[in-house]
Amino acid sequence: MGRHKTNLDESTLAFATIGELGAALRKHEISCLELTKYFGERLETQGPDYNALALSLLKDAKKAAKDVDWYIKRERFGGPLQGIPFAVKDLLSVADYPTTWGAKPFAEQVFDYDAKVIHKLRSQKAILLGKLSMVELAGGGGYKSASASLQGPGRNPWNKQYWSGGSSSGSGAAVGAGLVPFALGSETSGSILTPASYCGVSGLRPTYGLVSRFGAMALSWTLDKVGVLARSAEDCGLVLHEIAGADDDDPGSAHKSFYYTPQYYDNLKDLKIGYAEIDFAEWPAEGLRPAFAQALAAVKSLGAGMVESKLPDFPYGPIISCIIGAEASSVFESLIRSGRVDQLADQGQIEGLKASMNYSALDYLKAMRIRTQIQQAFRELFANVDLLVAPTKLDMPDKADGLFDETVPKRPDTKGVVAGLVQASNLCGLPALTVPCGFVGGLPIGLQIVGRPFSENRILALGVEFQKRTNFHRQQPGKIAT
Amino acid sequence: MPFRLNRRRWVLLMGSAPLLAQTAAPAPEQRSDKAKTDVEQVSQKLAAVDVPINVEPSFRFTA
């Protein structure tokens, strides 16, 4: 591996946390250049196996790593991300390199500036290794297969026959396969939580407006968020600490900061966690229920107050479909009107984007007015609980090849929290964390934790405690310990 | 009884997977109609929701 001796050997280095890698760097057990080459070469050689790699930037990364080593050799240490390699969804611009948004019509697109989040991570001396694949245009038209991407179907590191999830497909697969310690992704409605859950990694979707979207593809101005996929909840907190903050270049900026402060964790015993038994016992596909039951038992063992809860009753699906459809068809109006939309890989995306131009102003404003009511209903819900927990996904991933199974699964008539939670929490701009909480048939499943706006520290506290008592997040593909 | 490979058996034995895959993918026109119908259904579902007259949309205009 290198000339230095480190406690991190070949079997653990790829799956080490940011804290472990940073400690190895600061103890001079490994150099930043060695770390960069190690992960960069993994990403280049194994990334294509999962159709996860959009563009390697290893050459530039090596230069940046040498610069970091100059500082580390002289004991001039920076923040926790100093010298840590990472990669980003190809929805974020990197100056002078292609930013394709995963879509053929934009395959040659080049910007002359870095996305704000990349600028921030580079200023912390994190090492950008490359760009990761994504569902074309973040799936805004509604895609019908995993093949809706320039790189082909995202393949799951736990079983390549299955999809890695979308739209941050490459981010999920690259972290899940140990090709990068962390990656940036984005979510409009489920695009971080889904691939993080399917790929067995921790994924944090920040509060709307907390992280700048300057330099990120717009899909839906009132819904888009940039977030993190990483090895652990703690790693998500470390990265969010660096990428969050006010930005005048982002009209959606909340002009708030975030300081990851695990030392001030709430006493979990003082927390009230909203949940519904039925979400774990009856809503998931049958094969997933025992694993989710164990996950719920693990949450209950943390000692927090558990409050049986119910999501406010709104037609979340149609509301978010209308808002994404109306905003996305405006964002991509010239693509649609010019006919270049037909170059997209997925027929569902093509027809979905075209049809979305049929939404009327009345439809959109109605959806946005109901959204106001939903926000109010959630304020009332969060007056009684601090957090909500539920399964992240109720079914196993679709197969990577072929069309998605569009059969509507039979679900209970009674609703708890999980039905519509992803759409509702996105509509309200709420932060969410998903953490691995079990395995079914060799594939990971995830538990989502949702909180009030700007309550990331509390969400992360629960995630960290859960991960102290479970080892699902430390498992590696092909080596699941029972 | 000798096994006779008639047309029906041939389709069942050899053609099922690829043929099913081909027939499973809807034609572009069907996808287009489905997408338009989906939008219409969303509009109808939104129209069915009563919103008090004093509720403003959830975005702010800043001067």
Interface residues (C-beta under 8 A of the other chain):
Chain A: G142 K144 T222 F314 P315 P318 I319 S321 C322 G325 Q347 G348 I350 E351 G352 K354 A355 S356 N358 Y359 S360 D363 L365 K366 A367 M368 R369 I370 R371 T372 Q373 Q375 G402 L403
Chain B: A21 A24 A25 P28 R31 S32 K34 A35 K36 D38 V39 E40 Q41 V42 S43 K45 L46 A47 V49 V51 V55 E56 P57 S58 F59
